[in-house]
Each structure stands twice: as C-alpha cells, then as structure tokens.
Amino acid sequence: MNPQPSTYSPHRDWKALYRAAILETDKSVIEQRVSEAEEAVLARGREVFYSYATIEEKAELEDALYALRAFRSAWEHLEAA
C-alpha cells in the first residue's frame, strides 16, 4: 500500500522564513536566513505560476523578494565597510 503524496508544500511557509530573515540580529546567521527565505520565495513563486494564487500573494512574493535582495545588498555593503 502506497500512501498518497502529501499536498503540503514547505514553500507555503515562505512568510515565516521571510520574517525570520529580516528580523535576524545574529550576524553569523543572517546570510543563511536570507538565502533560505529567498529560496522559499522563489520556489513558491514557481508554484503559483503553475497553479492558483491570489493577486495579493503574487504581489507579496514580489515585494518579499525585492526586500530580501535589498536587505542582502545593504548587509553586504555594511560588511565590506
């Protein structure tokens, strides 16, 4: 007997990963958190491209990816200074 594949997608938790990344204060894990959040946002974006998603979620995904990239850029700039 083969169990049915789960319809759960870890990418649906992209908001939690996004919040964790932008609120992280430990400099030793910021890069990892941002990378994880970016990956989840991009993966969820691919999922909604091929399936139903609200306009609001699509806009949230775009905004989150923009913010994560800006956050990464600012963090890298501060680290280089």
Helices and strands as residue ranges (DSSP letters): G 10-13, H 14-23, H 30-49, H 55-80
